[in-house]
Amino acid sequence: MKYNWDAGIKNFLNFLKHDTLGAVANLHSKIADKEINATNEPDCLFLSDLHNICVDFGKHGQLPDDE
C-alpha cells in the first residue's frame, strides 16, 4: 500500500489550522477558577463537551459546531 503524501500533508495542515484544544482547555480552567459553581457552570459544561470533540478532532476530522 502506497502512502498518499498529498492527503497526509493536507490533513496535517487542516489539523494545525483548526486545533483549538488548548484554547478550550484554558478557557474552561479560567471560568471554573473564577465562578462559584466552578465546573458546574453552564459555560464550563458546554466547554467540557466541546473539549471532547476537540480531543477527537485529530482522529476523525470533525470540527466543533459554530454555536
C-alpha positions in Angstrom: 0.0 0.0 0.0 1.5 3.3 -1.1 1.1 6.3 1.2 -0.6 9.4 -0.2 1.7 12.2 0.9 -0.5 15.0 -0.5 -3.5 13.8 1.5 -1.4 13.4 4.6 0.0 16.9 4.3 -3.4 18.3 3.7 -4.8 16.5 6.7 -1.9 17.8 8.9 -2.3 21.4 7.8 -6.1 21.2 8.4 -5.4 19.9 11.9 -2.9 22.8 12.6 -5.4 25.3 11.2 -8.3 24.1 13.3 -6.7 22.8 16.5 -8.4 24.6 19.4 -7.9 22.1 22.2 -5.5 24.3 24.2 -7.7 27.4 23.9 -10.8 25.4 25.0 -9.0 23.8 28.0 -7.5 27.2 29.1 -10.9 28.9 28.9 -12.6 26.1 30.9 -10.0 26.4 33.6 -10.3 30.2 33.8 -14.1 30.1 34.1 -14.0 27.3 36.6 -11.5 29.1 38.8 -13.5 32.3 38.7 -17.1 31.2 39.2 -18.7 30.0 42.4 -20.1 26.8 40.9 -16.8 26.0 39.3 -17.1 23.2 36.8 -20.9 23.1 37.2 -21.3 26.5 35.5 -23.2 26.2 32.2 -20.3 27.6 30.3 -17.9 25.0 31.8 -20.3 22.2 30.9 -20.5 23.4 27.3 -16.7 23.7 27.1 -16.2 20.2 28.5 -18.4 18.8 25.7 -16.5 21.0 23.2 -13.2 19.7 24.7 -14.3 16.1 23.9 -14.9 17.0 20.3 -11.5 18.8 20.1 -9.6 15.8 21.6 -11.0 13.5 18.9 -10.6 16.1 16.0 -7.2 14.7 15.1 -8.7 11.2 14.7 -11.8 11.9 12.7 -11.6 15.5 11.5 -15.0 16.5 12.9 -14.9 20.2 13.7 -16.9 21.7 16.6 -20.1 23.4 15.6 -20.1 27.2 15.4 -22.7 27.6 18.2 
